[in-house]
Amino acid sequence: MSTTDRTAQLADIQVTKRAEPSLADWGVRIEALGGRLLRAGLALTLLWIGGMKFTGLEAQAIRPFIENSPLFAWTYPVLGFQGMSNLLGITEIAIGLAILSRPWSARIAAAGSLLGALTFLSTLSFLITTPGVWADDIGGFPAIGALGQFLIKDVALLAISVWSLGEALRAARREA
């Protein structure tokens, strides 16, 4: 076989390899898509819930959490129910927008992700401070009532925030 024939044969093999991605190639693509969906879902959740904080319905819904929290109870006498809810809404929207900034600024996205993680840590503290979180009528912990069910999703949102923070910090290092 001539060198030209061998080169052509190798070129065909390379084309074939590129045309048929391996499972690992698919894994990399799916993982990248998953990361983008995680970040977008986190930001959407913060933006939507933040927007709802401007409604009276949401201001009343968060009342048992705020009133019973040693970290936040002081805010109601200062800001009122709706004022505190509005402040939380502004904060959540700002965090969501910062997280969405990742394609343009990894540093801003990292800051937003850190603030998101702190937000979800603070809301998870309500599992300890809010009466009615545990379903006492069926034995209490680990059975959760409606308030606990509302809060437990924040475990996943905290995890996504931490992942987003790590990814954005790695990207910020590459940008520097």
PLY file of the C-alpha trace (Angstrom):
ply
format ascii 1.0
element vertex 176
property float x
property float y
property float z
element edge 175
property int vertex1
property int vertex2
end_header
0.00 0.00 0.00
1.37 3.36 -0.96
1.83 6.23 1.46
-0.91 8.18 -0.32
-3.35 5.29 0.06
-2.45 4.91 3.75
-2.95 8.66 4.35
-6.34 8.52 2.65
-7.31 5.51 4.75
-6.29 7.30 7.97
-8.23 10.39 6.89
-11.33 8.23 6.43
-10.88 6.81 9.93
-10.56 10.32 11.41
-13.71 11.47 9.62
-15.55 8.40 10.88
-14.41 9.07 14.45
-15.58 12.67 14.29
-18.91 11.71 12.75
-19.74 9.21 15.51
-19.34 10.77 18.96
-18.55 8.34 21.73
-20.62 7.96 24.87
-18.01 10.09 26.62
-18.47 12.84 24.00
-22.21 12.71 24.56
-21.60 12.79 28.30
-19.55 15.97 28.01
-22.23 17.64 25.88
-25.06 16.58 28.16
-23.13 17.65 31.25
-22.51 21.10 29.73
-26.19 21.41 28.83
-27.13 20.30 32.34
-24.91 22.99 33.84
-26.54 25.67 31.72
-30.00 24.38 32.68
-29.07 24.28 36.37
-27.90 27.89 36.29
-30.87 29.08 34.22
-33.31 27.21 36.46
-31.74 28.70 39.58
-31.91 32.20 38.13
-35.49 31.72 36.91
-36.55 30.50 40.35
-34.97 33.51 42.06
-36.42 35.97 39.53
-39.92 34.51 39.72
-40.06 34.14 43.48
-38.44 37.57 43.84
-41.11 39.09 41.63
-43.84 37.45 43.70
-42.48 39.12 46.84
-44.10 42.36 45.65
-47.56 40.84 46.09
-49.56 40.86 49.29
-50.12 37.12 48.93
-46.39 36.36 49.10
-45.78 38.93 51.85
-48.31 37.04 53.99
-46.96 33.62 52.96
-43.47 34.38 54.27
-44.76 35.95 57.48
-44.49 32.84 59.71
-40.88 32.35 58.64
-39.80 35.94 59.23
-41.73 36.42 62.49
-40.16 33.33 64.09
-36.60 33.86 62.90
-34.07 35.38 65.29
-32.18 36.60 62.20
-35.12 38.40 60.57
-37.89 39.09 63.13
-36.52 42.57 63.84
-37.24 43.62 60.24
-41.04 43.68 60.57
-41.16 46.52 63.12
-38.69 48.48 60.97
-39.95 47.76 57.43
-43.42 46.30 57.89
-44.63 43.08 56.28
-44.78 44.34 52.72
-41.61 46.43 53.06
-39.60 43.40 54.16
-41.13 41.30 51.40
-40.23 44.00 48.86
-36.65 44.10 50.13
-36.39 40.33 49.76
-37.86 40.60 46.26
-35.29 43.19 45.19
-32.52 41.04 46.66
-33.69 37.83 44.97
-34.10 39.53 41.59
-30.62 41.08 41.85
-29.13 37.68 42.74
-30.95 36.00 39.85
-29.70 38.61 37.37
-26.14 38.30 38.71
-26.25 34.52 38.24
-27.55 34.98 34.69
-24.58 37.22 33.89
-22.26 34.19 33.68
-21.74 34.35 29.86
-20.50 37.94 30.22
-18.93 38.06 33.68
-17.91 35.02 35.67
-17.02 37.25 38.64
-20.50 38.77 38.87
-22.02 35.30 38.47
-19.77 34.04 41.27
-20.92 36.86 43.55
-24.55 36.13 42.69
-24.04 32.42 43.31
-22.45 33.10 46.70
-25.35 35.37 47.66
-27.76 32.69 46.42
-26.08 30.10 48.64
-26.30 32.45 51.63
-29.96 33.11 50.85
-30.79 29.42 50.82
-28.78 28.78 53.99
-30.82 31.48 55.71
-34.14 30.08 54.47
-33.12 26.58 55.55
-32.62 27.98 59.06
-36.42 28.39 59.10
-36.63 24.58 59.36
-35.37 25.05 62.92
-37.11 28.30 63.91
-40.59 28.06 62.38
-43.40 26.30 64.27
-45.42 23.91 62.09
-42.53 22.87 59.86
-42.63 19.34 61.26
-45.81 17.27 61.05
-46.36 16.80 64.78
-49.68 15.02 64.20
-47.80 12.08 62.64
-44.81 12.05 64.94
-42.84 15.16 64.01
-39.34 14.94 62.62
-38.59 13.59 60.01
-42.18 14.04 58.78
-42.59 17.54 57.37
-45.74 19.59 57.19
-46.75 22.07 54.50
-44.30 24.73 55.70
-41.46 22.21 55.72
-42.37 21.03 52.23
-42.17 24.63 51.07
-38.66 24.97 52.55
-37.06 21.62 51.72
-36.59 22.53 48.04
-33.99 25.01 49.20
-31.60 22.11 49.84
-31.43 21.56 46.06
-31.27 25.29 45.35
-28.39 25.61 47.82
-26.56 22.77 46.07
-27.07 24.39 42.66
-25.83 27.72 44.03
-22.68 26.07 45.38
-22.06 24.32 42.04
-22.64 27.61 40.17
-20.23 29.41 42.51
-17.50 26.82 41.92
-17.94 26.84 38.16
-17.99 30.65 38.00
-14.87 30.93 40.17
-13.01 28.53 37.87
-14.11 30.57 34.87
-13.16 33.85 36.57
-9.66 32.51 37.08
-9.43 31.77 33.35
-10.69 35.30 32.56
-7.99 36.91 34.72
0 1
1 2
2 3
3 4
4 5
5 6
6 7
7 8
8 9
9 10
10 11
11 12
12 13
13 14
14 15
15 16
16 17
17 18
18 19
19 20
20 21
21 22
22 23
23 24
24 25
25 26
26 27
27 28
28 29
29 30
30 31
31 32
32 33
33 34
34 35
35 36
36 37
37 38
38 39
39 40
40 41
41 42
42 43
43 44
44 45
45 46
46 47
47 48
48 49
49 50
50 51
51 52
52 53
53 54
54 55
55 56
56 57
57 58
58 59
59 60
60 61
61 62
62 63
63 64
64 65
65 66
66 67
67 68
68 69
69 70
70 71
71 72
72 73
73 74
74 75
75 76
76 77
77 78
78 79
79 80
80 81
81 82
82 83
83 84
84 85
85 86
86 87
87 88
88 89
89 90
90 91
91 92
92 93
93 94
94 95
95 96
96 97
97 98
98 99
99 100
100 101
101 102
102 103
103 104
104 105
105 106
106 107
107 108
108 109
109 110
110 111
111 112
112 113
113 114
114 115
115 116
116 117
117 118
118 119
119 120
120 121
121 122
122 123
123 124
124 125
125 126
126 127
127 128
128 129
129 130
130 131
131 132
132 133
133 134
134 135
135 136
136 137
137 138
138 139
139 140
140 141
141 142
142 143
143 144
144 145
145 146
146 147
147 148
148 149
149 150
150 151
151 152
152 153
153 154
154 155
155 156
156 157
157 158
158 159
159 160
160 161
161 162
162 163
163 164
164 165
165 166
166 167
167 168
168 169
169 170
170 171
171 172
172 173
173 174
174 175
